[in-house]
Amino acid sequence: MAGSAIQVRGVSKRYRLGAGPYLTLRETLAGLVRRGRGDPGGEVWALRDVDLDVDGGEVLGVVGLNGAGKSTLLRILARITEPTAGLSRTRGRVGALLEVGTGFHPELTGRENVYLNGAILGMKRREIQRRFEEIVAFAGVERFLDTPLKRYSSGMYLRLAFAVAAHVDPDIVIVDEVLAVGDVQFREKCMGRMSQLGREGRTVVFVSHDLGAVTRLCPRTIWLEQGRVREDGPSAGVIERYIEAAAPRASRVEFEPQPDRRVEVLAVAVTDARGRPLEAPRRDMEVSLSAEFLVREPGPPLDLAFVVQDRLGRRLLDEDWGVDTGDELVVHDAPAMYEARLTIPPVLPAGEYVVVFWIGNDYDTYFHREALSFRLLPLPDDPQWAVERDRAVQPATTWTVTSLDVAPRRAGGER
């Protein structure tokens, strides 16, 4: 597809706080009275004056903190919502995966939902029939095709939703953070599919907190901050500067209160085994990552995870409490305070690291962001050439080189 596949000019999006899609007559009249008095009624601008061009066949990454406007931009590109001001144009069919199971009906079977979702995405019945086996094989849900979707796990939902969106022969593929729900193998499968779409000349717009995946997949990245494009350029440089700004270097970071959330993360810290903040940890020390959070009310069980990335966004550690322990946090009495702690043995080399914390479940993500960064110092006797070696881990190792009393073989096999 020659030329620009996506053109965005001066796009802004405003939301009124507390206003739902449908208002009663009383609420409408109250809003008119407030505006007549000059009271805006509480507004938030999710996007402000965004300009963007994406060429056909380009793979674009989008990064930014929660609330930066990433999902709003994708919804506008997918024509799910209209901008308050400005213009957004796309050329060709758009395959969008913005939320797990969007466009699916829980009472219908997997088979029926493939046809339903394909039709919503603009596929004709003949197209769906032609791609059906490929979609099902990619999703890996053959055994459950005739099972109602309400009995699927969130992972099965995700696999089927992505498979349909990625096989509608879209000119433009828009993918939000939903890939974080999938397992590692499926995430890699999705990355391969998106890379393939890029090689085929399709346009891909990809939002993720997995900055290493953005770097690998996307030659170009835009960084959104408070609804505006702060930076647009080659991914490696944009992501490195984003990490520097988004994850302050500190042994402990406290977050703004969120009194309306069921789960509120209060602080994330880098500590020693006793919970004392580590101001200058060395590479030979155990390092603990801790998160303090408040659960205000009972609800579905919770899971949580820590990810450690390097300064280029490469994922070095990805530890999920629920997966690793087979347990989950069930809250019966609330409100209640908790502290989660992950202890890492001395395996990382000296360098700069970013800590990402996530807490949520199959239904909600309550917190997912680059929380802080920290520096591991080298040992006093580490030579400079050892410090500068590019390696992911540096555990304590021992070399042995032993002379074996064996004569070398001669040509022809004689000794």
Residue pairs with C-beta under 8 A, 6 or more apart in sequence:
1 56
1 57
1 91
1 92
1 171
1 201
1 203
2 56
3 55
3 56
3 91
4 53
4 54
4 55
4 56
4 91
5 54
5 55
5 56
5 57
5 58
5 90
5 91
5 92
5 171
5 172
5 203
6 52
6 53
6 54
6 77
6 88
6 89
6 90
6 91
6 172
6 203
6 205
7 52
7 53
7 87
7 88
7 89
7 90
8 50
8 51
8 52
8 53
8 73
8 76
8 77
8 86
8 87
8 88
8 89
9 51
9 86
9 87
9 88
10 49
10 50
10 51
10 85
10 86
10 87
11 47
11 49
11 50
11 51
11 52
11 73
11 76
11 83
11 85
11 86
11 87
11 88
12 45
12 47
12 48
12 49
12 50
12 83
12 84
12 85
12 86
12 227
13 45
13 46
13 47
13 69
13 72
13 76
13 81
13 83
13 84
13 227
14 43
14 44
14 45
14 46
14 84
15 43
15 44
15 45
15 46
16 41
16 42
16 43
17 41
17 42
17 43
17 44
18 42
19 27
19 31
19 41
23 31
31 41
34 40
34 41
35 41
45 227
46 69
46 72
46 227
47 69
47 72
47 73
47 76
47 83
47 227
47 228
48 226
48 227
48 228
49 86
49 228
50 69
50 73
50 86
50 227
50 228
50 229
51 229
52 222
52 229
52 232
54 60
54 203
54 205
55 203
56 91
56 171
56 201
56 203
57 198
57 201
57 202
57 203
58 198
58 203
58 204
58 219
58 220
59 194
59 195
59 198
59 203
59 204
59 206
59 217
59 218
59 219
59 220
60 203
60 204
60 205
60 206
60 218
60 220
60 221
60 222
61 206
61 207
61 208
61 214
61 215
61 217
61 218
61 220
61 221
61 222
61 235
62 70
62 73
62 74
62 205
62 206
62 207
62 221
62 222
62 224
63 70
63 207
63 208
63 209
63 211
63 214
63 221
63 222
63 223
63 224
63 238
63 239
63 242
64 70
64 223
64 224
64 225
64 242
65 225
65 246
65 369
65 370
66 368
66 369
67 226
68 224
68 225
68 226
68 227
69 224
69 226
69 227
69 228
70 176
70 207
70 224
71 98
71 176
71 177
71 207
72 81
72 227
73 224
74 96
74 98
74 174
74 176
74 205
74 207
75 81
75 98
76 82
76 83
76 88
77 88
77 90
77 94
77 96
77 172
77 174
77 205
78 94
78 96
78 98
78 174
79 90
79 94
80 96
80 98
90 172
91 171
91 172
92 170
92 171
92 172
92 203
93 121
93 122
93 168
93 169
93 170
93 171
93 172
94 121
94 170
94 171
94 172
94 173
94 174
95 121
95 165
95 166
95 168
95 170
95 172
95 173
95 174
96 102
96 121
96 165
96 173
96 174
96 175
97 161
97 162
97 165
97 166
97 173
97 174
97 175
97 176
97 178
98 174
98 176
98 178
99 176
99 178
100 154
100 157
100 158
100 161
100 178
100 181
101 149
101 157
101 158
101 161
102 161
103 116
103 117
103 120
103 121
103 161
104 113
104 116
104 117
104 149
104 157
104 160
104 161
105 112
105 113
105 116
105 149
106 148
106 149
106 150
107 148
107 149
107 150
108 116
108 148
108 149
109 145
109 146
109 147
109 148
109 149
110 141
110 144
110 145
110 146
110 147
110 149
110 152
110 160
111 145
111 146
113 149
113 160
114 128
114 132
114 135
114 136
114 160
114 164
115 125
115 128
117 161
117 164
117 165
118 127
118 128
118 131
118 164
118 168
119 125
119 128
121 164
121 165
121 168
121 170
122 168
123 131
123 168
123 169
127 168
127 169
131 167
131 168
131 169
134 167
135 160
135 163
135 164
135 167
136 142
136 145
136 163
138 159
138 162
138 163
138 166
138 167
138 189
138 193
139 156
139 159
139 160
139 162
139 163
140 159
141 152
141 156
141 159
141 160
144 151
144 152
144 156
149 157
152 160
153 362
154 181
154 362
154 363
155 181
155 182
155 183
155 186
158 178
158 179
158 181
158 182
158 186
159 182
159 186
161 178
162 175
162 178
162 179
162 182
162 190
162 193
165 173
165 175
166 173
166 190
166 193
166 194
166 197
170 197
170 202
171 202
171 203
172 202
172 203
172 204
172 205
173 194
173 197
173 202
173 203
173 204
173 205
174 204
174 205
175 190
175 194
175 204
175 205
175 206
175 207
175 208
176 207
177 207
177 208
177 209
177 365
177 368
179 187
179 190
179 208
179 210
180 208
180 209
180 210
180 358
180 365
180 368
181 362
182 190
184 318
187 210
187 213
191 213
191 216
191 217
194 204
194 206
194 217
195 217
197 204
198 204
198 217
204 217
204 218
206 213
206 214
206 217
206 218
208 214
209 356
209 368
209 369
209 370
210 313
210 315
211 239
211 242
211 243
211 309
211 312
211 313
211 314
212 309
212 312
212 313
212 314
212 315
213 315
214 221
214 235
214 239
214 313
215 235
215 236
215 239
215 312
215 313
215 314
218 235
219 234
219 235
220 232
220 233
220 234
220 235
221 232
221 233
221 234
221 235
221 238
221 239
222 229
222 231
222 232
222 238
223 229
223 230
223 231
223 232
223 238
223 241
223 242
224 230
231 238
231 241
231 242
232 238
236 312
239 312
239 313
240 311
240 312
243 309
243 311
243 313
243 354
243 370
243 373
244 373
246 369
246 370
247 354
247 355
247 370
247 371
247 372
247 373
248 372
248 373
249 352
249 372
249 373
249 374
249 375
250 372
250 373
250 374
251 269
251 270
251 271
251 277
251 278
251 279
251 374
252 267
252 268
252 269
252 270
252 277
252 372
253 267
253 268
253 269
253 371
253 372
254 266
254 267
255 265
255 266
255 267
255 268
257 264
258 264
261 296
261 366
262 295
262 296
262 297
262 299
262 364
262 366
263 293
263 294
263 295
263 296
263 302
263 359
263 360
263 366
263 367
264 293
264 294
264 296
264 366
265 291
265 292
265 293
265 357
265 359
265 366
265 367
266 292
266 293
266 294
267 291
267 292
268 289
268 290
268 291
268 292
268 355
268 357
268 371
268 372
269 277
269 289
269 290
269 291
269 292
269 372
270 277
270 278
270 281
270 287
270 288
270 289
270 290
270 355
270 372
270 374
271 277
271 278
271 287
271 288
271 289
271 290
271 341
272 278
272 281
272 285
272 286
272 287
272 288
273 286
273 288
273 343
275 288
275 290
275 341
278 285
278 287
278 374
280 375
280 377
281 287
281 374
281 375
281 376
281 377
282 350
282 376
282 377
282 378
282 379
283 346
283 348
283 349
283 350
283 376
283 377
283 378
283 379
283 382
283 394
284 346
284 379
284 396
285 346
286 343
286 344
286 345
286 346
287 343
287 344
287 346
287 348
287 374
287 376
288 341
288 342
288 343
288 344
289 306
289 308
289 341
289 342
289 344
289 355
289 357
290 339
290 340
290 341
290 342
291 304
291 306
291 339
291 340
291 357
291 359
291 371
292 337
292 338
292 339
293 337
293 338
293 339
293 340
293 359
293 367
294 335
294 336
294 337
294 338
295 302
295 329
295 331
295 334
295 335
295 336
295 338
296 334
296 335
297 331
297 334
297 335
298 331
298 332
298 333
298 334
299 331
300 361
300 362
300 363
300 364
301 328
301 329
301 330
301 331
301 361
302 328
302 329
302 331
302 359
302 360
302 361
302 366
303 320
303 321
303 322
303 323
303 328
303 329
303 359
303 360
303 361
304 320
304 321
304 322
304 329
304 340
304 357
304 358
304 359
304 360
305 318
305 319
305 320
305 321
305 357
305 358
305 359
306 317
306 319
306 342
306 355
306 356
306 357
306 358
307 315
307 317
307 318
307 319
307 355
307 356
307 357
307 358
308 315
308 316
308 317
308 344
308 348
308 353
308 354
308 355
308 356
309 315
309 316
309 353
309 354
309 356
309 370
310 316
310 351
310 352
310 353
310 354
310 392
311 351
311 352
311 353
311 354
313 354
314 392
316 348
316 353
316 392
316 393
317 344
319 342
321 327
321 340
321 342
322 328
329 338
345 395
346 395
346 396
347 393
347 394
347 395
348 376
348 393
348 394
349 376
349 387
349 389
349 391
349 392
349 393
349 394
350 375
350 376
350 377
350 378
350 382
350 387
350 394
351 375
351 376
352 373
352 374
352 375
353 373
353 374
353 375
353 376
354 370
354 372
354 373
355 370
355 371
355 372
355 373
355 374
356 368
356 369
356 370
356 371
357 367
357 368
357 369
357 371
358 365
358 367
358 368
359 365
359 366
359 367
359 368
360 366
360 367
360 368
378 386
378 387
407 415
409 415
